[in-house]
Amino acid sequence: MRRNLRRRFWAETIAATITGLLTLVTLVSREWIEIVFGVEPDGGDGGLEWLIVVGCLIVTGVLALLARREWRLAHSGADS
């Protein structure tokens, strides 16, 4: 079963996991950008962090749907 999955499935799954984790990190600690990079690109109002959350949620959703499509393609070919 696993050998039918293309590398694209794994790339999409890993990328979706990373963006999902980034979303969670941003929700838990909105100051991570300031801590990691030492700058306040939005002047401390939190706008950039919410933009990151929304953007990552969209990207995570799209990648999850693409991975699901790859999963279904791999398993529909295995039944024939």
N, C-alpha and C positions, 0 to 999 in steps of 0.2 A: 504494500500500500504506500509506504513512504517513498519508494523509488519513483512513483509516478508523479510526485510533486516536483515542479520545476524550481530552479533557484529563485525565480521571480517571486514565488509564494513566500519563500523564506525571507527574502529581502523586504517584501511588503510587511510581513509579520513583525520582523525585527524593527523596522522603521515605525510602524504603528505603536509598538510597545515603547519605544524611546519617546515618541511625541506624547503618548499617554502619560508616561512618567514625568515628562517635562511639565505637562499640564498640572499634574498633582503637586509637583514641587512648587510651581508658581502659585497655586491656590493656598498651599500651606505656608510658604514663606515668600511673600511678594517682594521682599528686599534682596532676593538672591542676586539680581543683576548688579545692584550696588555693591554687594559683598564680593562677588566674583570679579567684576570688572573695575570696581572702584569709581564708577561714574553714576550720575543720576540723569539719564537721558530725558526723562519726562519731568524733571524738576521736583520729583518727590510726590507727585499727585496720584500715582498709581495707574495712569492711563496706559502706559506701555505694557504693564503687567497684564491688564485686562485684554489688551490687544493680543498678547502672546497666548493667553488662555483660549480666547475665541479662535485664533488662528490654529493653534495646536489641536483643538477639538475638531475643527473642520478637517485638517490634514489626517488626524487619527481615524476619523470616520471614513474618509475616502480610501485610505490605505487598507482599513479593515474590510471594506466592501470589495476592493480589488483582490485581497488575499482570499476572501470567501469565494470569489469568482474562480480564481485559480484552483482552489480546493475542489469546487464542484466540477470544473473541467477535468481535473485529474481523476476524479472518482466516476464521472460519467463514462469516460473512456475505459475504465477498468471493468465495467459491467458488460461491455459489448464483446 
